[in-house]
Each structure stands twice: as structure tokens, then as C-alpha cells.
């Protein structure tokens, strides 16, 4: 059996928990006013990691996405949430026991809030994380 590794940070994982299970834990913490935006963020992230269905979630048993670790998922969720509610983003980081790190404000790696594409060159623009193409389009 091949060892599991996170598809974002490439760190090995002892077990896999699907993004839907991780999202449910986070969604239970966020206010109703952010739920629609969080679902959009979550669906965008899932679309980039749909997979072979060979890896099963240790929590719910579902299969179908490539694994990403809770640390990476929570980091992405915290980055998305930071511009919307900074205090809640910090609380999320603490509550889910993720190593807190200062989140970059100008550039980062992740999913574009506008087009949903993964990029290693995100820019914070008007409270959203955008890829360079969407950021340039928004400026025009």
C-alpha cells in the first residue's frame, strides 16, 4: 500500500480525512452570514483535488478526492476567512490546533476567490485573494 501524502504540502499522513468532514467542523464555527461564501471557497478547493476514489476518509468512509492534510485545509480556510473576519480566522487556527503562523498579506499560494484556479501567486485585492490574471482584470 502506498503511503498517503498531502497534495499541497507533500507531508506524509497517517490517515486521511476528507475535505467535507473538515469543512463541516469549520462550518459549525462560522456565522450564518459567511456560510454561502465558505461553501463557494470549499467547492472551489474540492474541484482542484478531485481524485481517483482510491483513498477513503477515516471519519466518514467516503472516497473520491486527493488527500490534503487538515493543516493545509485549515490554512486555506483561515486565509479565506482572514479578510472577512480576522478574529474568527485566528480562533479557527487555535481551535483546530493548527500551528499558528502569520498569514501573508500581499501574496500567497492557494485558490483564487474569483476564478477558482490554484495558483502560487495570489494577491489580496479588496478583501479577496485573486490570481494575477483576475487581479489585473479587476483593476481595469
C-alpha positions as CSV (number, residue, x, y, z in Angstrom):
1,X,0.0,0.0,0.0
2,X,1.3,3.4,-1.0
3,X,1.8,5.9,1.8
4,X,-0.6,8.9,2.0
5,X,0.8,12.4,1.5
6,X,-0.8,15.8,1.4
7,X,-1.2,17.1,-2.1
8,X,-0.4,20.6,-1.0
9,X,2.5,20.4,1.5
10,X,3.6,16.9,0.4
11,X,3.9,15.8,4.1
12,X,3.1,12.2,4.9
13,X,-0.2,11.5,6.6
14,X,-1.1,8.6,8.9
15,X,-4.8,8.8,7.9
16,X,-6.9,10.8,5.5
17,X,-9.9,12.9,6.5
18,X,-12.0,14.2,3.5
19,X,-12.5,17.9,2.9
20,X,-16.2,17.6,3.5
21,X,-15.6,16.4,7.1
22,X,-13.0,19.2,7.7
23,X,-15.5,21.7,6.2
24,X,-18.3,20.6,8.5
25,X,-16.1,21.2,11.5
26,X,-15.3,24.7,10.3
27,X,-18.8,25.5,9.1
28,X,-20.0,24.7,12.7
29,X,-17.9,27.6,13.9
30,X,-18.6,30.4,11.3
31,X,-21.6,32.7,11.4
32,X,-24.5,32.3,9.0
33,X,-23.5,35.4,7.1
34,X,-20.4,33.7,5.9
35,X,-21.8,30.2,5.1
36,X,-22.5,30.9,1.4
37,X,-19.0,32.3,0.8
38,X,-17.5,29.4,2.7
39,X,-19.4,26.9,0.6
40,X,-18.1,28.6,-2.6
41,X,-14.5,28.5,-1.2
42,X,-14.9,24.8,-0.2
43,X,-16.3,23.8,-3.5
44,X,-13.5,25.6,-5.4
45,X,-10.9,23.8,-3.3
46,X,-12.5,20.4,-3.8
47,X,-12.6,20.9,-7.5
48,X,-8.9,21.1,-7.6
49,X,-8.4,17.9,-5.6
50,X,-11.0,15.5,-7.1
51,X,-9.3,12.2,-7.4
52,X,-9.3,8.6,-8.2
53,X,-11.5,7.5,-5.3
54,X,-8.9,5.1,-4.0
55,X,-8.4,6.9,-0.7
56,X,-11.2,6.6,1.9
57,X,-11.9,9.1,4.7
58,X,-11.1,7.8,8.2
59,X,-14.1,9.7,9.6
60,X,-17.0,9.1,7.2
61,X,-15.6,6.4,4.8
62,X,-16.2,8.4,1.6
63,X,-13.8,8.4,-1.3
64,X,-13.1,10.5,-4.4
65,X,-10.7,13.3,-3.7
66,X,-6.9,13.5,-3.5
67,X,-5.9,14.0,0.2
68,X,-4.9,17.3,1.7
69,X,-4.0,17.5,5.3
70,X,-6.1,19.3,8.0
71,X,-3.2,21.8,8.4
72,X,-3.3,22.8,4.7
73,X,-7.1,22.8,4.6
74,X,-7.4,24.9,7.7
75,X,-4.7,27.2,6.5
76,X,-6.6,27.8,3.2
77,X,-9.8,28.3,5.2
78,X,-8.1,30.7,7.6
79,X,-6.6,32.7,4.7
80,X,-10.1,32.9,3.1
81,X,-11.6,33.9,6.4
82,X,-9.0,36.4,7.4
83,X,-10.2,39.3,5.2
84,X,-13.8,38.6,6.2
85,X,-13.4,38.2,10.0
86,X,-9.8,38.3,11.3
87,X,-10.7,37.4,14.9
88,X,-12.6,34.3,13.7
89,X,-9.7,33.3,11.4
90,X,-7.3,33.4,14.4
91,X,-9.9,31.4,16.5
92,X,-10.2,28.8,13.8
93,X,-6.5,28.4,13.8
94,X,-6.3,27.9,17.6
95,X,-9.5,25.8,18.0
96,X,-8.5,23.3,15.3
97,X,-5.0,23.0,16.9
98,X,-3.1,24.1,13.8
99,X,0.3,25.7,14.2
100,X,-0.4,29.4,14.0
101,X,1.7,31.3,11.6
102,X,1.4,34.9,10.4
103,X,-0.6,34.8,7.2
104,X,0.9,36.8,4.3
105,X,-1.0,39.9,3.4
106,X,0.4,40.7,-0.1
107,X,1.0,37.3,-1.8
108,X,0.3,33.7,-1.1
109,X,-0.3,30.3,-2.6
110,X,-3.8,28.9,-2.9
111,X,-7.2,29.1,-4.7
112,X,-8.3,32.3,-6.5
113,X,-11.6,33.6,-5.0
114,X,-12.8,34.8,-8.4
115,X,-11.9,32.0,-10.9
116,X,-11.3,29.2,-8.5
117,X,-7.9,28.2,-10.0
118,X,-5.0,27.1,-7.9
119,X,-2.0,29.5,-8.2
120,X,1.3,30.1,-6.5
121,X,0.9,33.8,-7.0
122,X,-2.2,35.1,-5.1
123,X,-2.7,38.8,-4.3
124,X,-5.0,40.2,-1.7
125,X,-7.3,42.7,-3.5
126,X,-10.4,44.4,-1.9
127,X,-10.7,41.6,0.7
128,X,-10.4,38.7,-1.8
129,X,-7.4,36.5,-2.7
130,X,-7.1,36.7,-6.5
131,X,-4.7,35.2,-9.1
132,X,-2.7,37.7,-11.1
133,X,-5.0,37.4,-14.1
134,X,-8.2,38.1,-12.1
135,X,-6.4,40.9,-10.1
136,X,-5.4,42.7,-13.4
137,X,-8.9,42.2,-14.8
138,X,-10.5,43.7,-11.7
139,X,-8.2,46.8,-11.9
140,X,-9.3,47.5,-15.5
